[in-house]
């Protein structure tokens, strides 16, 4: 058994986190270009101006992937690099960069997977209202059409939105991410609805303008739930809790069902419609038809989860984490079972083939005296998580692939360069790359199709 023979072993990045070259070759500003310059917003005042300088070093980075045996690379396009104002005039230099990257990947037998939106909203569109302006549905659709026209002759796989929970919640509710707004329920529910409609419009435009047969998915996130025991009661409690809807307030975006039910099932969850009733935008049948455009697969970014049991009143309850529970460098809990149960519950509900579009961990990585980067915690983390994913695959969940986050250390949003998630270590002063022990370990996992786990 194990993983399917055609399992896709990949790695992932996003444009603002690695590219740099924020003021080169006609690129427009995006909201992160602006937000990162605001005092006190990002750790130590850092920005993605240079980041990993991938814009100039992409050939070297592709060679690293080839060396590691990476089969697929999920990257995002900076909307403002190809459309500096978000709409209107195309920046051919930006198109040229992504063409060269795609060609380099294909020349090295690495399948490109494009993410249309990993939070790089053009600043000119933000000034027009950004995600709160319903016109963004058409703006995003036109951008998707451009991407299809220019890249789909060689790129088969596309994701529309990455983690709307984050760019809605962290960007517009708590203000921790660009554009740094703190908005109420009414506005943020409208933003979420517009984002889901934009997703649907992008699917239509991608298919309409594709130069060849393409496959399209969507990459939300969310904390998963897993049962305390294998009893029917605890399993049902975990499943119920995973798809439950939070109460109104700052945490409302952190859920699975509100952002996935409309896309995959064609309707918002009833619990949410009741809880959020007085804040809801107008939601029409036409909206839901747009949002629920047929997809070829689903993606899910999964990092951790919570243990759940059936409480004494026959209601799900979270089990407190054990004293001294294992955590990553950025204090996220290490919970491998979330990958097995998350995949299982998601497939049960949405019935589509599944890619794990992000999974990985931040470690306190450093270059040792021997010149190497030893990261046993990351190896142990990935081994435990992948064993759980393999178990789900063996039990019939159609797991298509796994994209480790991330190929290399990069700009970690408001945490700047303080977190290292990469399989490859980056010295930000010299731009030297060093493959970590986990990179070589992942190389062996890929070569064996997971048999060495």
N, C-alpha and C positions, 0 to 999 in steps of 0.2 A: 504494500500500500504506500503510504506517504503522500507526497505532493504529486499532482498530475505531471505527466511527462513534459507538457508544454508550459509549466509554471513559469511565470515572469518574475525573475529576480531583478529588482531595480533599486534605484536610489532617487532622491528628490531634492529639489532646491526651489527657491523663488527668486525672481529677478532683483528686487531691491536689496535682498539680503546678500547677494554675491556679486552683481555686475559692476558696481561702481560706475565711472564715466557718466555721472549724472548731468554734466553740462557739456557733453561732447556730441558732435555730429547731429545737431538739430533736435535732440531730445527735449521734450517739454517737461515742465515740472509736474510731479505727482504729489499727492498729499503727504507722503512720507518725506519727500525732499524738503517740504516746508515745515512739517511738524517737528522733524528731528533738529531743526535749527532754533526751535523755541526753548528758552531757558528753562531748565529743570524738567524737561519732558523725557529725556533719554539719559541713561546711566553715563555719568561723566561727560555729558554734552557730546556724545559720539553720534556719528551719522553714517549713512551708507554711501557717502561721496566716493570713497575708494573701495570699501568693503574688501572683497577677495580679488578685485580687479579682473573678474572673469571676462569682462568685455574685451580685454586685451589678451587674456591668458586662456581663452576657451580651448584652444588646441591642446595645450598642456593638460587641461582638466579632462578633456575627452580621453587623452592617452592614459591618465590615471584610471579612468573608468574601464578602459580596455584592459589594462594590466590586472585589474581586480576581477575581470570577467563579468562586469555588469551587463545585463541583457537589455535593460530599458532605463531610460532617464526621463523623469517627470520634471519639467521646468515650466516656469510661467513667462509669459510675454508681458513686458511693461507697456501697457496701453499707451502711455505718454511717449514712449520711444518710437512707436509706429504712427501714432496720431497725436502730435504735440498738444493740440487743443482738445483732444478727445473725440472730436468730430472734424469733418472738413479735410484739409490738406494732409496728404500722406507724406511721412518722412521716409524717403527711399533709403537713406542711410541706415535707419532703424530696421527696415525690412531686410536690408542686405546683411546686417549682423545676424539676424535669426536664420536667414537662408544659409549663411556660412556655417553656423552652429549645426543646423539640421544636416547639411551635407557632410560635415565632419563626423557626426554621430553615425550616419548611415555607412560612411566609408569604413567605420570601425565596428560594424555589425551591432550597433546599439540602437534599439527602437526608440524613437522620440515620442513622448507623451506630452502634449501641450495643455497647460492650464491657462485659460483665458484671463482669469482674475484671481490673483493672490494679493489683493489689497492695494494695487497700484493705481488708484483712481486719479485720472488727470486733474490737476489743480484747477484748470479752466472750467471743468465740469462741476467741481466742488463749488466754485463761485456762482454757478447757476443753480445751486441747490443740491447738487450731488445726488445721493441715493433717495433723498426726500422728494426730488422732482420726478414726477411720473414719466417725464420725457426720457429718463434714463433707460427705460425699456427699449426705446428705439435707438438711443445712442449705443447701447451695448449690443443690440442686434446688428447695427451697421459695422461696429468693430468686429463682431464675429464673422460677418460676411467678408470683410477684408482679410481676416486670418485664413478663412477657408479658401478664398481666391488665390492667395499667395503661397500657402504652405501645404494644402491638402493633396497636391500631386505627389508628395513624398511622405506626409504625416497621416497616419491612419487613426490615431487615438487622441481624443480630446476630452478634457474636463472643463466644465463651464465655470463654476464658482468654487473657491476653496474656503471652507469654514465660514459660512455666513454668520454662525453663532458668534465668531470672534469679531468680524468687521462690523457687525451690527452692535454687539454688546460692548466690546472693548473700545470701539471707535465712537459710539454714539450714546451709550448708557453710562459707563463709568468714566469715559474720557481718557483711559490709559493708553490707547492707541490713536493714531491719526484717524480722523481729523481732530480728535481731542474734545469731542462735544459731550455734554451731559444733558440728554433729552428725556422727556417723559414717555409714558407708555403709548400715548396716541401717536406721537411722531415716530417712535421706534418700531411700532407695529406696522405703520405705513412704509417705513424703510424696508422692513423685512418682506412685506408683500411686494413692493417694487422690485426687490432683489430676486425674488422667486419668479416674478413675471419676466424680468430681464433674462433669467436663466432659460425660461421657455422660449423667449424670442431668439436667444442665441442658438438654441437647438434647431429651430426652424431655419435660421439663416445659414448655419453650418451645413445642414443637409442640402439646402437649396443651391448653395454656391460651391459645394465640394467638387473637386476635380476627379475624384475616385471614390470607391466605397470607403466610408469612414465609420468609426464607432464612437459613441458619445456617452459620457457619464457625468457624474456630479460628485463633489468631495466634501461633504459636511463633516462635522466632528461631534464630540460629546463624550462625557464620562460614561463608561459602560457600567452595568450592574451584573453581579454574579452571585449565585446562591451560597449561603453558609454551608448547607449540606445538599446532598442529591435527592432530598425528599421532594415529592411532588409539590408540597406546600411552599417550600423555600424557592424552588425553581419558578413557580408561578408568581411568587412575591417579587423575585428579581426581574422577571419579564414585565410585570405590571409597573414596577418602579422605573424601569428603563424608559418606558414610553409614556410616563406620567408627565403632567404639565405643571411647572412651578407656579407659585402664586405671583401676583403682580409685584413689581419692585425691581431692584437692580439686577437680580439674578434671573429674570424671566427668559433671557435668550438661551440659557444653558440647558437645553433639552434636545432630545432627538426628534420627537414626533412632530413638533410644530414646523420644523424645517425639512422633514423627509416625507411625512404623510401626504402633503399636497403634491409633491413631485412624483412619488411612486404610487400613491393610491388615489390621487385626484380630489382629495378633500382635506380640510383642516381637521385636527382631532376635536371631537365633540367637547371633551373636557376643557380645551382651550377656548373654544367659542363661548362657553359658559363663563369661564373665569375672566376672560378679557372682553366680555361683551361691550361694556361701555366705552372701551378705547378702540374698538376695531374700525379699520377703514371700511369703505364699501367693498364688498367682495362679491363679484358677479360670477355667473356660470361661465361666461366667456373667459374671465380671469383664470378660473380653475382649468379650463380646457387648455389654455396657454401654458400654465405652470406644469401641467401633467403630460407634456409632450413625451412620446415613447422614447425610452433610453435603452441602450444596449447592455449596460452594466451599472453597478453602483460602486462608488468609492466611499471609504470611511477612514478618517484619521483617528486612530485609537492609541492612547498613551497609558491610560490607567482607568480604574473603576472603583466602585464601592461594593463591599459585601452586604448582602441583604438577606433577611429572614422574614418569615411570616410571624407577625407579632401576636400577642395574646388576644388582641381584639380582631384577629383575622385581617389585619392591615399590614402592608409591607413596612419594615423598619430597617434602617441601616445599622449594621453591627459596628460598634466602636472599634477603631483600629487598635491593634495590640500595642502595648507600651514598647517604645523603641523600634517601631515598624521601619522597614527598609525604605529609604528615600533616595532620590536622585540628587545631583548637585544643586538643582533648583527647587528641591523639596517636594517634588511630585512623588506620590507613593508608588512603589514597585508592586504591581498586581498582575502577574502573568495570566491568571484565569480570565481576565477581562477580554483577552483576545479570543479565547475559545467560546465563551458564552456570548460575547458581543457579536461575533460572526454568526453564531447559531441563531440568536434572537433576531438579528437583522434579516437574515435569509428567510426565516419563518414568516416574518411580517411582509417583506417586500418582494420576495421571490425572484430576485435578479442575481446573476453572477456578481461576485464581490472582489474588489481589489482593496487591500489595506494600503491606503495611499500615503500614510505616514505612520511610523512607529520608530521610536529610538529614545535615547536618553542623554541628558546633560551630565558630563563628568568633570571632575577637577583634573583635567588633562594638563600635562607639562612635558617638556622634552627632558628626558633623563640624561645622566652623565654619559651614557653610551650612545647618545644621539637619537635614540628611539623614543616613541611615545607608547607607554605600556598602560593599557586601559582594561584591566581584567573585569572591572565592574560592568562595562558595556558588553563585553563578550558574554558574561553570565546573564545579564539582562536579556540580550537578544536570544540567547539559547533557550532560556525559560519561556519567553514569549512565543518563539517560533515552534517549540514543542506543542504548545497549546493550539497554535494555528494549524499545525499538522494534524493534530487530533480532530479538529473540526473538519478538515479536508477529508480525512479517513472516514468520517461519519456522514459524508455526503453533502457537506456545504460546498458549493462550487467556488472555491477560492481560486481566483485567476492569477493573482500575483501579490507581491509584497514590495513596497517602496520604502526602504530604510531612510529615516530622516536623521542625518542628512549626509550628502556626499562629503561635504567639508564644513569645518567650522565657519560661522558667518555672523552677520549682524542680526542679533536676536531681538529685533524690535525695540521696545522701551528698555530692555536690558542691555542694549548695546553689544559690546564684545565680551561681556562678563560670563556668558554661557557658551560652552563648547559641546555641540551635538554631533560633530563630524566623524566620519570614518577616516578622514584625512585632516591632519593638524595644519592650521594656517598661522604662520608668523605674520602678523599684520604690518609690521614695520618693514620686513624684507620681501613679503609675499612668497616666502619659501613654503612649499608643501611637503609634509612628511606623512606617509601612510602609517596609521596607528596599527597596533596589534589587532584591533577589531577589524580593520580593513582586510588584513591578510586572512583572518579567521572567516570573514564573510566570503572571501574569495573561495575558500575551501568548501563552505556551505553550498555556494552556487555550483561549484564543480561536481559536487555529489548530489545535487538536487535535494539537499536537506537530509541526506542519509546519515551524515556524521553527527547530527544532533543527538 
